[in-house]
Every structure is written in C-alpha cells, then in structure tokens.
Amino acid sequence: MLRREIFDRALRTAGLIKCLRRAGLDPGTVRLDDPLLIEWRGGGPAAWSPEQGEQ
C-alpha cells in the first residue's frame, strides 16, 4: 500500500530545491512531473522550472 504524506511545501523554485535536498534527493535528477513524488497545486513543472527563475 502506498502511504502518502506531505514532506514539505515550497512557494518558489529555491524552496523546492531545498525540499528535495532535505529529502535526500538530487534536484538535478528528479522529474518534476512525477505525480508520485510531487503534487502540484497551482502552476506545475513549467511554472517552476529553474530555467525560468524565481516566480
């Protein structure tokens, strides 16, 4: 059984990267469109792309 719980919440790209690192993940290898890892609420991977900078 898959147990889902909230690890953290980010409001900007820098915060998302910090959350991933705290979880022991390499932000450079994480697929931001993986629904099992990240639940998007308002926006999504395109809105949070590090290439687009802080939004």
TACOR-V337897 format. One record per residue. RES is the residue in one letter. SS is DSSP state (alpha for helix, beta for strand, coil for the rest). OMEGA is omega as a letter, one per 30 degrees, with the letter a starting at -180 (NA if undefined). D_FIRST is the distance of its C-alpha to the first C-alpha in Angstrom with 2 decimals. Layout:
res: [RES	RES]
ss: [SS	SS]
omega: [OMEGA	OMEGA]
d_first: [D_FIRST	D_FIRST]
This chain:
res: [M	L	R	R	E	I	F	D	R	A	L	R	T	A	G	L	I	K	C	L	R	R	A	G	L	D	P	G	T	V	R	L	D	D	P	L	L	I	E	W	R	G	G	G	P	A	A	W	S	P	E	Q	G	E	Q]
ss: [coil	coil	coil	coil	coil	coil	coil	coil	coil	coil	coil	coil	alpha	alpha	alpha	alpha	alpha	alpha	alpha	alpha	alpha	alpha	coil	coil	coil	coil	coil	coil	coil	coil	coil	coil	coil	coil	coil	coil	coil	coil	coil	coil	coil	coil	coil	coil	coil	coil	coil	coil	coil	alpha	alpha	alpha	coil	coil	coil]
omega: [l	l	a	l	a	l	a	l	l	l	l	a	a	l	l	l	l	l	a	l	l	l	l	a	l	a	l	a	a	l	a	l	l	a	l	a	a	l	a	l	a	a	a	a	a	a	a	a	l	l	a	l	a	l	NA]
d_first: [0.00	3.79	6.32	9.63	12.91	16.44	18.02	21.43	23.57	26.37	29.42	31.17	30.66	31.72	29.16	26.34	27.61	27.76	24.17	23.04	25.35	24.19	20.63	22.26	22.22	25.38	26.14	28.20	25.37	22.65	22.42	22.91	21.79	18.21	16.21	13.00	15.33	17.97	18.26	21.95	23.92	27.49	28.52	26.27	26.62	30.23	31.22	29.80	31.11	32.88	35.74	36.44	36.76	35.97	35.61]
